[in-house]
Amino acid sequence: MTHEICQVFPDECLTVAFHPSGLHLVVAMKDKIIVCNVLSNSISSFKLLPGKLCNEIRFSNGGHLFACVSAEKMIHVYNFYTLDCSERMQFTGHSGRVMSIDWFANDMGFTTCG
């Protein structure tokens, strides 16, 4: 329960998700998603991903995937190790804003709530 590292970003952060290992961090800004490494005394960004108005990010239980909700209705699932998001890993269908994502225990899928 102590504060050990602080990182200030130039833009407003909309949402943040820690990797299950605690060694990585995904931060959503208004116009991009930043993937960071958590080091012993700092946080360093290593990849910028496209993503507008991402309001929810959730890692899978194993940490190999993470889901991002962009533009309040579209869900993109990224492979954490390659940072790829193929066409078949983009989901639509919510008529309203996606409020929450929850991965199944075996990481074979997820549920969303709007």
N, CA, C and O of each residue as an XYZ file, in Angstrom:
456
protein
N       0.821     -1.193      0.000
C       0.000      0.000      0.000
C       0.867      1.260      0.000
O       0.599      2.207      0.739
N       1.912      1.262     -0.838
C       2.752      2.446     -0.964
C       2.841      2.858     -2.427
O       2.677      2.038     -3.331
N       3.100      4.115     -2.636
C       3.256      4.671     -3.975
C       4.725      4.560     -4.350
O       5.580      5.153     -3.691
N       5.031      3.797     -5.416
C       6.420      3.565     -5.788
C       6.819      4.214     -7.095
O       7.949      4.685     -7.224
N       5.926      4.251     -8.068
C       6.248      4.806     -9.385
C       5.107      5.725     -9.815
O       3.937      5.434     -9.567
N       5.454      6.818    -10.452
C       4.452      7.736    -10.989
C       4.834      8.086    -12.423
O       5.999      8.354    -12.715
N       3.864      8.081    -13.299
C       4.094      8.449    -14.698
C       3.055      9.490    -15.084
O       1.858      9.272    -14.901
N       3.499     10.598    -15.608
C       2.600     11.655    -16.064
C       2.585     11.620    -17.589
O       3.636     11.677    -18.227
N       1.393     11.526    -18.167
C       1.235     11.526    -19.619
C       0.774     12.905    -20.059
O       0.068     13.586    -19.315
N       1.164     13.331    -21.262
C       0.786     14.676    -21.720
C      -0.710     14.827    -21.995
O      -1.246     15.933    -21.921
N      -1.386     13.718    -22.311
C      -2.822     13.767    -22.597
C      -3.603     13.139    -21.453
O      -3.037     12.499    -20.567
N      -4.905     13.335    -21.492
C      -5.790     12.748    -20.482
C      -5.904     11.236    -20.688
O      -6.134     10.781    -21.809
N      -5.747     10.470    -19.633
C      -5.903      9.014    -19.679
C      -7.373      8.673    -19.461
O      -7.983      9.130    -18.494
N      -7.943      7.872    -20.360
C      -9.344      7.489    -20.241
C      -9.519      6.215    -19.425
O     -10.466      6.097    -18.647
N      -8.605      5.259    -19.601
C      -8.659      4.016    -18.835
C      -7.272      3.371    -18.816
O      -6.434      3.646    -19.675
N      -7.048      2.512    -17.822
C      -5.757      1.855    -17.628
C      -6.013      0.405    -17.265
O      -6.967      0.098    -16.551
N      -5.147     -0.503    -17.764
C      -5.246     -1.919    -17.387
C      -3.842     -2.467    -17.157
O      -2.938     -2.245    -17.963
N      -3.671     -3.182    -16.052
C      -2.408     -3.849    -15.755
C      -2.453     -5.274    -16.281
O      -3.472     -5.956    -16.173
N      -1.340     -5.717    -16.850
C      -1.174     -7.110    -17.260
C      -1.229     -7.976    -15.999
O      -0.806     -7.518    -14.938
N      -1.735     -9.210    -16.078
C      -1.799    -10.068    -14.888
C      -0.445    -10.267    -14.192
O      -0.410    -10.509    -12.985
N       0.663    -10.171    -14.926
C       1.984    -10.305    -14.310
C       2.377     -9.060    -13.522
O       3.257     -9.119    -12.664
N       1.724     -7.930    -13.812
C       2.063     -6.673    -13.170
C       3.249     -5.965    -13.812
O       3.656     -4.901    -13.346
N       3.809     -6.536    -14.870
C       4.995     -5.968    -15.505
C       4.692     -5.120    -16.731
O       5.597     -4.526    -17.317
N       3.430     -5.061    -17.120
C       3.044     -4.292    -18.297
C       1.778     -3.506    -17.989
O       1.036     -3.827    -17.061
N       1.552     -2.479    -18.782
C       0.444     -1.564    -18.563
C      -0.078     -1.114    -19.922
O       0.713     -0.844    -20.826
N      -1.388     -1.029    -20.078
C      -1.994     -0.482    -21.295
C      -2.810      0.736    -20.879
O      -3.669      0.656    -20.001
N      -2.526      1.865    -21.525
C      -3.169      3.135    -21.188
C      -3.881      3.657    -22.423
O      -3.293      3.699    -23.504
N      -5.128      4.052    -22.280
C      -5.904      4.603    -23.394
C      -6.006      6.119    -23.259
O      -6.376      6.652    -22.212
N      -5.667      6.789    -24.351
C      -5.832      8.242    -24.465
C      -7.000      8.490    -25.421
O      -7.629      7.540    -25.888
N      -7.293      9.748    -25.710
C      -8.408     10.056    -26.604
C      -8.193      9.545    -28.023
O      -9.150      9.153    -28.690
N      -6.939      9.543    -28.494
C      -6.687      9.189    -29.887
C      -5.700      8.041    -30.074
O      -5.356      7.721    -31.212
N      -5.234      7.411    -29.001
C      -4.267      6.320    -29.115
C      -4.286      5.448    -27.870
O      -4.841      5.811    -26.832
N      -3.654      4.274    -28.014
C      -3.479      3.340    -26.901
C      -1.978      3.139    -26.739
O      -1.282      2.851    -27.713
N      -1.477      3.288    -25.530
C      -0.053      3.167    -25.260
C       0.190      1.895    -24.460
O      -0.439      1.674    -23.425
N       1.114      1.054    -24.947
C       1.515     -0.158    -24.232
C       2.846      0.145    -23.557
O       3.789      0.591    -24.211
N       2.926     -0.098    -22.247
C       4.094      0.281    -21.462
C       4.667     -0.911    -20.708
O       3.969     -1.882    -20.414
N       5.954     -0.810    -20.405
C       6.624     -1.747    -19.503
C       6.739     -1.081    -18.145
O       7.064      0.103    -18.061
N       6.478     -1.823    -17.084
C       6.660     -1.324    -15.734
C       8.020     -1.824    -15.269
O       8.216     -3.023    -15.069
N       8.953     -0.903    -15.100
C      10.308     -1.239    -14.686
C      10.469     -1.005    -13.186
O       9.514     -0.599    -12.522
N      11.633     -1.247    -12.656
C      11.825     -1.143    -11.208
C      11.664      0.280    -10.690
O      11.229      0.481     -9.556
N      12.013      1.279    -11.517
C      11.897      2.653    -11.033
C      11.228      3.596    -12.029
O      11.244      4.811    -11.835
N      10.635      3.046    -13.101
C       9.968      3.902    -14.082
C       8.988      3.096    -14.918
O       8.938      1.868    -14.843
N       8.222      3.808    -15.707
C       7.296      3.206    -16.670
C       7.693      3.727    -18.038
O       7.731      4.938    -18.258
N       7.989      2.815    -18.963
C       8.414      3.252    -20.294
C       7.454      2.712    -21.350
O       7.098      1.533    -21.336
N       7.043      3.581    -22.259
C       6.150      3.147    -23.331
C       6.974      2.518    -24.437
O       8.073      2.980    -24.744
N       6.430      1.441    -25.047
C       7.170      0.807    -26.121
C       6.357      0.623    -27.385
O       6.915      0.219    -28.405
N       5.059      0.902    -27.364
C       4.257      0.748    -28.578
C       3.039      1.655    -28.503
O       2.400      1.773    -27.458
N       2.726      2.294    -29.626
C       1.503      3.084    -29.761
C       0.572      2.346    -30.705
O       0.984      1.927    -31.787
N      -0.666      2.187    -30.305
C      -1.679      1.524    -31.128
C      -2.767      2.527    -31.471
O      -3.037      3.437    -30.687
N      -3.400      2.375    -32.637
C      -4.513      3.274    -32.958
C      -5.734      2.907    -32.117
O      -5.975      1.736    -31.827
N      -6.473      3.895    -31.744
C      -7.701      3.661    -30.978
C      -8.278      4.978    -30.535
O      -7.611      5.762    -29.859
N      -9.505      5.225    -30.908
C     -10.137      6.491    -30.555
C     -11.163      6.278    -29.463
O     -11.985      5.364    -29.528
N     -11.103      7.131    -28.466
C     -12.074      7.152    -27.370
C     -12.272      5.774    -26.735
O     -13.404      5.317    -26.577
N     -11.194      5.129    -26.379
C     -11.253      3.817    -25.728
C     -11.639      4.020    -24.270
O     -10.899      4.647    -23.511
N     -12.792      3.493    -23.876
C     -13.275      3.716    -22.516
C     -13.184      2.490    -21.620
O     -13.552      2.561    -20.448
N     -12.697      1.358    -22.149
C     -12.574      0.141    -21.340
C     -11.494     -0.741    -21.943
O     -11.491     -0.976    -23.151
N     -10.576     -1.232    -21.116
C      -9.550     -2.191    -21.517
C      -9.543     -3.291    -20.470
O      -9.594     -3.023    -19.270
N      -9.478     -4.547    -20.943
C      -9.431     -5.674    -20.001
C      -8.511     -6.752    -20.554
O      -8.670     -7.195    -21.691
N      -7.541     -7.173    -19.735
C      -6.669     -8.282    -20.101
C      -7.373     -9.596    -19.863
O      -8.191     -9.721    -18.952
N      -7.047    -10.582    -20.693
C      -7.523    -11.942    -20.430
C      -6.809    -12.456    -19.196
O      -5.799    -11.889    -18.779
N      -7.321    -13.518    -18.610
C      -6.747    -14.054    -17.374
C      -5.303    -14.512    -17.560
O      -4.487    -14.369    -16.649
N      -4.984    -15.056    -18.720
C      -3.622    -15.491    -19.015
C      -2.712    -14.362    -19.457
O      -1.490    -14.506    -19.431
N      -3.292    -13.238    -19.863
C      -2.522    -12.079    -20.256
C      -2.089    -12.073    -21.712
O      -1.410    -11.139    -22.140
N      -2.459    -13.084    -22.483
C      -2.025    -13.137    -23.882
C      -2.918    -12.314    -24.805
O      -2.542    -12.056    -25.948
N      -4.080    -11.901    -24.339
C      -5.001    -11.072    -25.109
C      -5.465     -9.905    -24.255
O      -5.497     -9.993    -23.028
N      -5.825     -8.811    -24.914
C      -6.550     -7.756    -24.211
C      -7.592     -7.163    -25.141
O      -7.371     -7.030    -26.345
N      -8.721     -6.812    -24.569
C      -9.842     -6.263    -25.321
C      -9.975     -4.775    -25.016
O      -9.887     -4.352    -23.864
N     -10.188     -3.997    -26.063
C     -10.364     -2.558    -25.943
C     -11.698     -2.167    -26.569
O     -12.051     -2.653    -27.644
N     -12.419     -1.308    -25.910
C     -13.670     -0.779    -26.453
C     -13.371      0.601    -27.005
O     -13.013      1.506    -26.252
N     -13.514      0.771    -28.319
C     -13.276      2.074    -28.920
C     -14.578      2.640    -29.463
O     -15.475      1.906    -29.878
N     -14.655      3.943    -29.449
C     -15.847      4.667    -29.903
C     -17.098      4.164    -29.197
O     -18.192      4.234    -29.757
N     -16.954      3.665    -27.990
C     -18.023      3.235    -27.085
C     -18.786      1.994    -27.517
O     -19.549      1.454    -26.716
N     -18.615      1.505    -28.770
C     -19.418      0.374    -29.231
C     -18.606     -0.737    -29.874
O     -19.075     -1.875    -29.910
N     -17.419     -0.463    -30.382
C     -16.638     -1.461    -31.105
C     -15.560     -2.053    -30.199
O     -14.858     -1.325    -29.496
N     -15.435     -3.383    -30.223
C     -14.470     -4.078    -29.379
C     -13.368     -4.649    -30.259
O     -13.639     -5.376    -31.215
N     -12.127     -4.317    -29.931
C     -10.949     -4.836    -30.620
C     -10.209     -5.730    -29.643
O      -9.960     -5.336    -28.504
N      -9.855     -6.934    -30.080
C      -9.081     -7.853    -29.243
C      -7.683     -7.958    -29.846
O      -7.522     -8.367    -30.996
N      -6.675     -7.584    -29.058
C      -5.286     -7.596    -29.484
C      -4.555     -8.792    -28.883
O      -4.814     -9.187    -27.746
N      -3.646     -9.356    -29.659
C      -2.705    -10.332    -29.143
C      -1.625     -9.526    -28.442
O      -0.992     -8.676    -29.068
N      -1.401     -9.771    -27.162
C      -0.464     -8.947    -26.410
C       0.973     -9.114    -26.896
O       1.741     -8.152    -26.873
N       1.348    -10.300    -27.329
C       2.737    -10.560    -27.703
C       3.089     -9.999    -29.077
O       4.228     -9.580    -29.285
N       2.149     -9.978    -30.021
C       2.414     -9.435    -31.354
C       1.778     -8.057    -31.547
O       2.135     -7.337    -32.480
N       0.845     -7.689    -30.679
C       0.080     -6.444    -30.747
C      -0.689     -6.309    -32.057
O      -0.876     -5.207    -32.573
N      -1.131     -7.451    -32.588
C      -1.957     -7.485    -33.789
C      -3.428     -7.590    -33.421
O      -3.791     -8.173    -32.399
N      -4.263     -7.016    -34.270
C      -5.711     -7.132    -34.143
C      -6.261     -7.387    -35.537
O      -6.412     -6.461    -36.334
N      -6.559     -8.645    -35.824
C      -7.041     -8.991    -37.161
C      -8.518     -8.625    -37.305
O      -9.186     -8.292    -36.326
N      -9.015     -8.691    -38.535
C     -10.422     -8.379    -38.824
C     -11.377     -9.258    -38.021
O     -12.423     -8.791    -37.572
N     -11.019    -10.532    -37.841
C     -11.915    -11.433    -37.123
C     -11.880    -11.214    -35.614
O     -12.629    -11.852    -34.875
N     -11.015    -10.317    -35.158
C     -10.931     -9.999    -33.737
C     -11.526     -8.622    -33.435
O     -11.198     -8.003    -32.423
N     -12.406     -8.150    -34.326
C     -13.113     -6.892    -34.127
C     -14.606     -7.201    -34.051
O     -15.160     -7.860    -34.930
N     -15.243     -6.719    -32.997
C     -16.625     -7.084    -32.732
C     -17.503     -5.841    -32.616
O     -17.130     -4.842    -32.001
N     -18.681     -5.940    -33.228
C     -19.683     -4.887    -33.120
C     -20.998     -5.546    -32.725
O     -21.090     -6.772    -32.670
N     -21.982     -4.760    -32.460
C     -23.283     -5.329    -32.158
C     -23.993     -4.644    -31.005
O     -25.209     -4.778    -30.868
N     -23.268     -3.919    -30.180
C     -23.920     -3.190    -29.100
C     -24.643     -1.982    -29.680
O     -24.102     -1.272    -30.527
N     -25.854     -1.756    -29.223
C     -26.583     -0.580    -29.686
C     -26.242      0.645    -28.842
O     -26.434      1.782    -29.274
N     -25.738      0.402    -27.645
C     -25.349      1.492    -26.757
C     -23.900      1.354    -26.349
O     -23.160      0.543    -26.906
N     -23.500      2.145    -25.380
C     -22.122      2.165    -24.899
C     -21.781      0.875    -24.159
O     -22.563      0.406    -23.332
N     -20.600      0.295    -24.459
C     -20.112     -0.876    -23.738
C     -19.519     -0.386    -22.424
O     -18.602      0.435    -22.415
N     -20.045     -0.889    -21.322
C     -19.630     -0.435    -20.003
C     -18.595     -1.340    -19.355
O     -17.791     -0.881    -18.544
N     -18.607     -2.637    -19.711
C     -17.737     -3.577    -19.021
C     -17.425     -4.779    -19.903
O     -18.239     -5.185    -20.732
N     -16.232     -5.341    -19.713
C     -15.794     -6.563    -20.388
C     -15.345     -7.533    -19.311
O     -14.674     -7.139    -18.357
N     -15.711     -8.802    -19.459
C     -15.260     -9.824    -18.521
C     -14.885    -11.076    -19.301
O     -15.700    -11.604    -20.056
N     -13.666    -11.552    -19.125
C     -13.181    -12.740    -19.829
C     -13.647    -13.994    -19.118
O     -13.757    -14.013    -17.892
N     -13.926    -15.062    -19.893
C     -14.243    -16.367    -19.313
C     -13.011    -16.873    -18.564
O     -11.896    -16.435    -18.848
N     -13.195    -17.773    -17.629
C     -12.085    -18.302    -16.829
C     -11.035    -18.997    -17.693
O      -9.849    -18.968    -17.365
N     -11.458    -19.624    -18.798
C     -10.507    -20.330    -19.667
C     -10.009    -19.446    -20.821
O      -9.295    -19.938    -21.694
N     -10.365    -18.174    -20.845
C      -9.950    -17.206    -21.875
C     -10.425    -17.554    -23.276
O      -9.867    -17.037    -24.244
N     -11.423    -18.403    -23.425
C     -11.928    -18.761    -24.747
C     -12.944    -17.757    -25.281
O     -13.402    -17.890    -26.416
N     -13.296    -16.774    -24.495
C     -14.250    -15.770    -24.921
C     -14.449    -14.746    -23.830
O     -13.795    -14.792    -22.788
N     -15.352    -13.827    -24.074
C     -15.642    -12.794    -23.087
C     -17.092    -12.368    -23.205
O     -17.753    -12.636    -24.208
N     -17.569    -11.713    -22.186
C     -18.898    -11.133    -22.203
C     -18.774     -9.619    -22.057
O     -17.811     -9.119    -21.475
N     -19.736     -8.912    -22.580
C     -19.745     -7.462    -22.452
C     -21.084     -7.018    -21.897
O     -22.091     -7.717    -22.014
N     -21.074     -5.861    -21.301
C     -22.292     -5.309    -20.717
C     -22.421     -3.875    -21.212
O     -21.449     -3.118    -21.227
N     -23.620     -3.518    -21.612
C     -23.858     -2.174    -22.113
C     -24.997     -1.522    -21.392
O     -25.340     -0.377    -21.687
